[in-house]
Amino acid sequence: MSGGKGGSKTTETKIPEWVRAPADRNLQRAEAVQQIEYMPYTGGQVAALTPTQEAAMNNNINTAKAFGLLDPNSNLTAMSGMPTPTTYDNGMKGYGSIGLYDQALAELTARNPENMAAYNALFGNRTQFGLTGGGGARSTSRFSGSANPVVTTPLTEQQKREQKMADVYANVVIDDKGNKGYTGQGNQSRAGINATPSPAVTRATYGSGNKPRTTGGANKPNVFGNNPRKNYLGNKRVTGGR
């Protein structure tokens, strides 16, 4: 906004929706991810010696003892001074550093517990992690987001019409008990059931001149006889004006 003798001018920049929506999801994901504490690697990092390698090293030690290069009473072996390796599910043996990490973390906590409490308070206090159908996180942060947010697609005009008709059919009375919900099955009618039946209408049969027809008789066989057609007098057609 700028001002002066000529007045002021305000310029507004509006973020497009196609940018805003992904940006919102990015902030939501950041809020969820920041609650995850550091996750150290817990697997093997260095392979242990194989039995063949151990045997070769032990042969060298025994040779040294035989030629006086090593005390014959020495208990030295190829694995002396080495920790026991971890055997993994596939049978491999190796060493990892997670034990050293846990030890260092415990020592740091004991040395400065207040600092570690403040550090731990930064994680896991606002986000609940669990399966949400896509393996995401349920966040209780101020963004109320998720690691896997659901994107709502606007309905098309056809879908809107179908939804409207579904709402109408849901309120259609389908029987004399007042049950609702038209499905198109059986003898249901989209018009529904009218609780008050329409009265029966008895229509009279009228002939020419809007007079009820008669069946004539023995004395007047040709006057309003039994011919049911309009504009007929007896069996003769009447034409012309009134």
PAVEXVEX-941650 format. One record per residue (C-alpha): chain; y, z, x; residue number from 1; residue in three letters. Coordinates in pm, 1 decimal. Each point is the difference from the previous one (the first is absolute). Example, Ala and Ser with C-alpha at 12.3 -4.5 7.8 and 13.67 -1.06 7.14 Angstrom:
2
+------+----------+----------+----------+-----+------+
: unit :        y :        z :        x : pos : code :
+------+----------+----------+----------+-----+------+
:    A :   -450.0 :    780.0 :   1230.0 :   1 :  ALA :
:    A :    344.0 :    -66.0 :    137.0 :   2 :  SER :
+------+----------+----------+----------+-----+------+
//
This chain:
242
+------+----------+----------+----------+-----+------+
: unit :        y :        z :        x : pos : code :
+------+----------+----------+----------+-----+------+
:    A :      0.0 :      0.0 :      0.0 :   1 :  MET :
:    A :    342.5 :    -93.9 :    133.9 :   2 :  SER :
:    A :    349.2 :     96.8 :   -121.8 :   3 :  GLY :
:    A :    364.9 :    -73.9 :     59.1 :   4 :  GLY :
:    A :    298.1 :   -139.6 :   -180.6 :   5 :  LYS :
:    A :   -217.0 :   -263.8 :   -160.5 :   6 :  GLY :
:    A :   -226.1 :    255.0 :   -167.7 :   7 :  GLY :
:    A :   -363.9 :     69.3 :     77.2 :   8 :  SER :
:    A :   -319.4 :   -199.5 :      6.6 :   9 :  LYS :
:    A :   -347.9 :    142.9 :    -36.0 :  10 :  THR :
:    A :   -302.5 :   -181.2 :    135.9 :  11 :  THR :
:    A :   -342.3 :    107.8 :   -123.3 :  12 :  GLU :
:    A :   -320.4 :    -97.6 :    175.0 :  13 :  THR :
:    A :   -307.2 :     13.4 :   -219.5 :  14 :  LYS :
:    A :   -344.3 :     17.6 :    157.8 :  15 :  ILE :
:    A :   -235.0 :   -260.6 :   -153.6 :  16 :  PRO :
:    A :   -296.2 :    140.0 :   -187.3 :  17 :  GLU :
:    A :   -245.1 :   -185.3 :    223.6 :  18 :  TRP :
:    A :    142.2 :    198.9 :    293.1 :  19 :  VAL :
:    A :     51.7 :    329.2 :   -181.9 :  20 :  ARG :
:    A :   -354.9 :     33.8 :   -133.1 :  21 :  ALA :
:    A :   -174.2 :    -38.5 :    339.9 :  22 :  PRO :
:    A :    261.9 :    227.9 :    158.2 :  23 :  ALA :
:    A :    -71.3 :    270.0 :   -259.2 :  24 :  ASP :
:    A :   -373.0 :    -28.1 :     65.9 :  25 :  ARG :
:    A :     63.5 :     20.2 :    373.3 :  26 :  ASN :
:    A :    193.8 :    325.1 :    -44.2 :  27 :  LEU :
:    A :   -273.6 :    136.9 :   -223.6 :  28 :  GLN :
:    A :   -263.6 :    -79.2 :    257.6 :  29 :  ARG :
:    A :    212.0 :    152.6 :    278.2 :  30 :  ALA :
:    A :     33.8 :    321.4 :   -202.3 :  31 :  GLU :
:    A :   -376.9 :     15.7 :    -37.6 :  32 :  ALA :
:    A :    -85.7 :    -94.7 :    359.7 :  33 :  VAL :
:    A :    240.4 :    252.0 :    152.9 :  34 :  GLN :
:    A :   -210.4 :    279.4 :   -149.7 :  35 :  GLN :
:    A :   -300.6 :   -101.3 :    209.9 :  36 :  ILE :
:    A :    -37.9 :    219.0 :    305.0 :  37 :  GLU :
:    A :    -98.8 :   -142.0 :    336.4 :  38 :  TYR :
:    A :   -362.0 :   -113.4 :    -10.2 :  39 :  MET :
:    A :   -160.2 :     10.3 :    348.0 :  40 :  PRO :
:    A :   -297.4 :   -214.9 :     90.4 :  41 :  TYR :
:    A :   -319.8 :    203.6 :    -16.8 :  42 :  THR :
:    A :   -256.4 :   -249.8 :    127.1 :  43 :  GLY :
:    A :   -144.3 :    -68.7 :    344.0 :  44 :  GLY :
:    A :    225.3 :   -140.2 :    270.8 :  45 :  GLN :
:    A :   -212.8 :      1.2 :    312.7 :  46 :  VAL :
:    A :   -370.1 :    -87.2 :     16.8 :  47 :  ALA :
:    A :   -240.3 :    251.8 :    152.9 :  48 :  ALA :
:    A :   -242.3 :    -86.8 :    279.9 :  49 :  LEU :
:    A :   -322.7 :   -165.6 :   -100.2 :  50 :  THR :
:    A :   -336.4 :    154.5 :     96.6 :  51 :  PRO :
:    A :    -43.4 :   -271.2 :    265.7 :  52 :  THR :
:    A :    333.6 :     81.2 :    158.3 :  53 :  GLN :
:    A :    -81.5 :    371.7 :      3.0 :  54 :  GLU :
:    A :   -336.4 :    -68.9 :    163.7 :  55 :  ALA :
:    A :    161.5 :   -213.7 :    272.1 :  56 :  ALA :
:    A :    255.9 :    271.4 :     79.1 :  57 :  MET :
:    A :   -268.1 :    269.2 :      7.4 :  58 :  ASN :
:    A :   -203.3 :   -211.4 :    247.1 :  59 :  ASN :
:    A :    301.6 :    -13.5 :    229.2 :  60 :  ASN :
:    A :     34.3 :    378.4 :    -20.4 :  61 :  ILE :
:    A :   -368.1 :     50.9 :     78.7 :  62 :  ASN :
:    A :     23.0 :   -240.8 :    294.7 :  63 :  THR :
:    A :    295.0 :    193.8 :    135.6 :  64 :  ALA :
:    A :   -201.6 :    322.8 :    -23.8 :  65 :  LYS :
:    A :   -297.6 :   -162.4 :    180.7 :  66 :  ALA :
:    A :    208.7 :   -117.6 :    295.4 :  67 :  PHE :
:    A :    194.2 :    323.3 :     33.4 :  68 :  GLY :
:    A :    319.0 :   -138.0 :   -142.7 :  69 :  LEU :
:    A :    -11.9 :    250.2 :   -285.4 :  70 :  LEU :
:    A :   -129.9 :    353.5 :    -34.6 :  71 :  ASP :
:    A :   -363.9 :    -29.3 :   -106.6 :  72 :  PRO :
:    A :     48.9 :    296.5 :   -233.5 :  73 :  ASN :
:    A :    301.2 :   -155.6 :   -169.8 :  74 :  SER :
:    A :     -9.3 :    -31.3 :   -382.2 :  75 :  ASN :
:    A :    230.4 :   -299.9 :      7.3 :  76 :  LEU :
:    A :    -88.7 :   -275.0 :   -249.4 :  77 :  THR :
:    A :    163.1 :   -321.2 :   -118.0 :  78 :  ALA :
:    A :    144.6 :    180.8 :   -304.3 :  79 :  MET :
:    A :    130.0 :    306.0 :    180.7 :  80 :  SER :
:    A :    353.0 :     83.8 :   -111.7 :  81 :  GLY :
:    A :    -14.2 :   -234.3 :   -297.1 :  82 :  MET :
:    A :     19.0 :    116.2 :   -363.0 :  83 :  PRO :
:    A :   -280.5 :    -77.6 :   -236.4 :  84 :  THR :
:    A :     65.8 :   -344.9 :   -150.9 :  85 :  PRO :
:    A :     17.1 :    -56.7 :   -374.6 :  86 :  THR :
:    A :   -279.9 :   -204.8 :   -155.2 :  87 :  THR :
:    A :    132.8 :   -229.9 :   -274.8 :  88 :  TYR :
:    A :   -179.3 :   -140.4 :   -302.3 :  89 :  ASP :
:    A :    -99.1 :   -320.4 :    177.3 :  90 :  ASN :
:    A :   -162.6 :    193.3 :    284.5 :  91 :  GLY :
:    A :    274.8 :    -57.6 :    251.9 :  92 :  MET :
:    A :    129.7 :    290.7 :    207.4 :  93 :  LYS :
:    A :    359.2 :     47.0 :    104.2 :  94 :  GLY :
:    A :    300.9 :    223.8 :     40.4 :  95 :  TYR :
:    A :    309.9 :     41.2 :   -211.3 :  96 :  GLY :
:    A :    329.8 :    180.7 :     47.6 :  97 :  SER :
:    A :     26.5 :    161.2 :   -344.4 :  98 :  ILE :
:    A :   -124.2 :    329.3 :    140.9 :  99 :  GLY :
:    A :    279.8 :      4.0 :    255.9 : 100 :  LEU :
:    A :    251.5 :    -83.9 :   -274.7 : 101 :  TYR :
:    A :   -117.9 :    282.6 :   -224.2 : 102 :  ASP :
:    A :     16.1 :    243.6 :    289.1 : 103 :  GLN :
:    A :    352.7 :   -105.1 :     94.5 : 104 :  ALA :
:    A :    116.3 :     21.5 :   -364.1 : 105 :  LEU :
:    A :   -142.8 :    350.2 :    -36.7 : 106 :  ALA :
:    A :    173.2 :    112.7 :    318.7 : 107 :  GLU :
:    A :    331.8 :   -147.9 :   -115.6 : 108 :  LEU :
:    A :    -26.9 :    174.7 :   -338.2 : 109 :  THR :
:    A :    -73.3 :    331.1 :    167.0 : 110 :  ALA :
:    A :    290.4 :    -43.6 :    239.6 : 111 :  ARG :
:    A :    263.6 :    -98.2 :   -259.0 : 112 :  ASN :
:    A :   -125.4 :     62.2 :   -355.3 : 113 :  PRO :
:    A :    344.1 :    -37.2 :   -166.7 : 114 :  GLU :
:    A :     51.7 :   -343.8 :    148.7 : 115 :  ASN :
:    A :   -345.6 :   -114.0 :   -109.6 : 116 :  MET :
:    A :     60.7 :    136.1 :   -351.1 : 117 :  ALA :
:    A :    320.5 :   -203.3 :    -27.3 : 118 :  ALA :
:    A :   -181.6 :   -307.5 :    126.5 : 119 :  TYR :
:    A :   -290.6 :     38.3 :   -242.7 : 120 :  ASN :
:    A :    243.5 :     48.5 :   -290.8 : 121 :  ALA :
:    A :    111.6 :   -360.0 :     43.3 : 122 :  LEU :
:    A :   -337.0 :   -132.0 :   -112.2 : 123 :  PHE :
:    A :   -214.9 :     20.0 :   -308.3 : 124 :  GLY :
:    A :    239.9 :    206.7 :   -212.0 : 125 :  ASN :
:    A :    116.0 :   -265.8 :   -249.6 : 126 :  ARG :
:    A :   -276.4 :   -259.9 :    -15.0 : 127 :  THR :
:    A :   -344.3 :     33.6 :   -154.0 : 128 :  GLN :
:    A :   -253.1 :   -240.8 :    140.7 : 129 :  PHE :
:    A :   -296.9 :   -122.7 :   -196.7 : 130 :  GLY :
:    A :   -166.3 :   -307.4 :   -140.6 : 131 :  LEU :
:    A :    222.3 :   -190.8 :   -243.0 : 132 :  THR :
:    A :   -222.0 :   -301.9 :    -52.7 : 133 :  GLY :
:    A :    139.7 :   -174.4 :    306.0 : 134 :  GLY :
:    A :    -37.5 :    276.3 :    258.6 : 135 :  GLY :
:    A :    370.0 :     82.7 :     -5.3 : 136 :  GLY :
:    A :    198.9 :    320.0 :    -11.5 : 137 :  ALA :
:    A :    157.5 :    176.5 :   -294.9 : 138 :  ARG :
:    A :    345.1 :    111.3 :    106.8 : 139 :  SER :
:    A :    205.1 :    280.9 :   -150.7 : 140 :  THR :
:    A :    306.4 :    -87.5 :    205.9 : 141 :  SER :
:    A :    340.3 :    -70.4 :   -150.8 : 142 :  ARG :
:    A :    -86.9 :   -369.1 :    -12.9 : 143 :  PHE :
:    A :   -308.6 :     76.6 :   -210.0 : 144 :  SER :
:    A :   -170.2 :   -284.8 :    176.2 : 145 :  GLY :
:    A :   -347.0 :    -94.6 :    112.5 : 146 :  SER :
:    A :   -151.1 :   -155.1 :    306.2 : 147 :  ALA :
:    A :   -137.8 :   -265.5 :   -232.9 : 148 :  ASN :
:    A :    258.9 :    -37.9 :   -279.2 : 149 :  PRO :
:    A :    -87.4 :   -188.6 :   -315.1 : 150 :  VAL :
:    A :    219.7 :   -302.6 :    -67.2 : 151 :  VAL :
:    A :     67.9 :    -61.1 :   -368.9 : 152 :  THR :
:    A :     22.9 :   -367.0 :    -95.2 : 153 :  THR :
:    A :    232.7 :    -80.5 :   -294.7 : 154 :  PRO :
:    A :   -173.4 :   -130.2 :   -312.4 : 155 :  LEU :
:    A :     26.4 :   -367.6 :    -82.6 : 156 :  THR :
:    A :    133.9 :   -112.1 :   -338.8 : 157 :  GLU :
:    A :   -355.5 :    -77.2 :   -114.5 : 158 :  GLN :
:    A :   -117.2 :    345.4 :    103.2 : 159 :  GLN :
:    A :    293.1 :    157.7 :   -182.7 : 160 :  LYS :
:    A :    -91.2 :   -187.2 :   -319.8 : 161 :  ARG :
:    A :   -364.1 :    100.5 :     32.2 : 162 :  GLU :
:    A :     99.5 :    362.7 :     55.3 : 163 :  GLN :
:    A :    224.5 :     -9.9 :   -305.0 : 164 :  LYS :
:    A :   -277.0 :   -141.7 :   -219.7 : 165 :  MET :
:    A :   -242.9 :    260.9 :    132.8 : 166 :  ALA :
:    A :    244.5 :    273.2 :   -101.0 : 167 :  ASP :
:    A :     35.1 :   -152.1 :   -347.6 : 168 :  VAL :
:    A :   -377.9 :    -29.9 :    -48.7 : 169 :  TYR :
:    A :    -46.2 :    360.6 :    113.2 : 170 :  ALA :
:    A :    201.1 :    116.4 :   -304.3 : 171 :  ASN :
:    A :   -172.6 :   -221.6 :   -260.3 : 172 :  VAL :
:    A :   -190.9 :    199.9 :   -265.5 : 173 :  VAL :
:    A :   -351.0 :   -144.2 :     -8.5 : 174 :  ILE :
:    A :   -165.1 :    195.5 :   -282.1 : 175 :  ASP :
:    A :     71.1 :    212.2 :   -305.7 : 176 :  ASP :
:    A :    -37.9 :    316.5 :    210.2 : 177 :  LYS :
:    A :    315.2 :    -70.0 :    194.0 : 178 :  GLY :
:    A :   -167.9 :    -88.4 :    329.1 : 179 :  ASN :
:    A :    206.9 :   -222.0 :    227.2 : 180 :  LYS :
:    A :    -77.0 :   -253.4 :    268.8 : 181 :  GLY :
:    A :    -56.2 :   -367.6 :    -80.3 : 182 :  TYR :
:    A :   -265.6 :   -158.8 :    222.8 : 183 :  THR :
:    A :    -83.5 :   -318.3 :   -189.2 : 184 :  GLY :
:    A :   -359.9 :    112.6 :    -54.5 : 185 :  GLN :
:    A :   -182.3 :      1.6 :   -332.3 : 186 :  GLY :
:    A :    209.9 :    -40.3 :   -313.5 : 187 :  ASN :
:    A :    318.1 :    138.7 :    152.7 : 188 :  GLN :
:    A :    325.1 :   -169.8 :    -90.8 : 189 :  SER :
:    A :    311.9 :    -15.6 :    214.0 : 190 :  ARG :
:    A :    196.7 :     67.6 :   -319.3 : 191 :  ALA :
:    A :   -169.4 :    336.5 :    -28.6 : 192 :  GLY :
:    A :   -114.8 :    185.3 :   -310.9 : 193 :  ILE :
:    A :    246.9 :     58.8 :   -281.6 : 194 :  ASN :
:    A :    -51.4 :    346.6 :   -144.5 : 195 :  ALA :
:    A :    130.6 :   -110.9 :   -345.8 : 196 :  THR :
:    A :   -194.9 :   -299.2 :   -136.8 : 197 :  PRO :
:    A :    199.0 :   -275.8 :   -166.9 : 198 :  SER :
:    A :    -25.4 :     -1.3 :   -380.7 : 199 :  PRO :
:    A :   -202.4 :   -279.0 :   -156.5 : 200 :  ALA :
:    A :    208.5 :   -277.7 :   -152.0 : 201 :  VAL :
:    A :   -121.8 :   -174.4 :   -314.4 : 202 :  THR :
:    A :    144.4 :   -346.3 :    -34.5 : 203 :  ARG :
:    A :     21.9 :   -176.3 :   -335.1 : 204 :  ALA :
:    A :    -68.1 :   -371.6 :    -24.5 : 205 :  THR :
:    A :    302.9 :   -187.5 :   -126.2 : 206 :  TYR :
:    A :     17.6 :   -349.5 :   -134.4 : 207 :  GLY :
:    A :    288.0 :   -233.2 :    -70.9 : 208 :  SER :
:    A :    325.1 :    176.0 :    -85.4 : 209 :  GLY :
:    A :   -125.8 :    324.5 :    161.8 : 210 :  ASN :
:    A :   -191.4 :     87.5 :   -314.5 : 211 :  LYS :
:    A :   -344.7 :    149.1 :     25.4 : 212 :  PRO :
:    A :   -272.9 :   -250.4 :    -66.5 : 213 :  ARG :
:    A :   -212.2 :     39.6 :   -307.7 : 214 :  THR :
:    A :   -341.5 :   -123.7 :    -70.7 : 215 :  THR :
:    A :    108.9 :   -168.1 :   -320.7 : 216 :  GLY :
:    A :   -243.4 :     53.8 :   -280.1 : 217 :  GLY :
:    A :   -159.9 :   -161.4 :   -295.6 : 218 :  ALA :
:    A :    334.4 :    -38.5 :   -179.9 : 219 :  ASN :
:    A :    204.3 :   -110.8 :    305.3 : 220 :  LYS :
:    A :   -234.2 :   -181.6 :    229.5 : 221 :  PRO :
:    A :    279.2 :   -201.3 :    167.0 : 222 :  ASN :
:    A :    265.8 :    268.4 :     36.5 : 223 :  VAL :
:    A :    -25.1 :    170.8 :    334.8 : 224 :  PHE :
:    A :   -363.1 :   -104.3 :     17.2 : 225 :  GLY :
:    A :   -250.1 :     85.8 :    264.9 : 226 :  ASN :
:    A :    137.7 :   -248.0 :    257.7 : 227 :  ASN :
:    A :    100.4 :    226.7 :    292.5 : 228 :  PRO :
:    A :    237.2 :   -249.6 :    161.4 : 229 :  ARG :
:    A :    374.3 :     53.3 :     -9.9 : 230 :  LYS :
:    A :    222.8 :   -228.0 :   -214.4 : 231 :  ASN :
:    A :   -289.7 :    -90.0 :   -228.1 : 232 :  TYR :
:    A :      5.3 :     49.6 :   -375.4 : 233 :  LEU :
:    A :   -353.9 :     -6.8 :   -107.7 : 234 :  GLY :
:    A :   -148.7 :   -288.1 :    191.3 : 235 :  ASN :
:    A :    324.3 :   -199.8 :     17.2 : 236 :  LYS :
:    A :    244.3 :     18.3 :    286.2 : 237 :  ARG :
:    A :    360.7 :     78.8 :    -98.6 : 238 :  VAL :
:    A :    265.3 :   -184.0 :    200.9 : 239 :  THR :
:    A :    375.4 :    -41.9 :    -12.8 : 240 :  GLY :
:    A :    282.8 :    247.9 :    -34.5 : 241 :  GLY :
:    A :     32.6 :    302.0 :   -210.8 : 242 :  ARG :
+------+----------+----------+----------+-----+------+
//
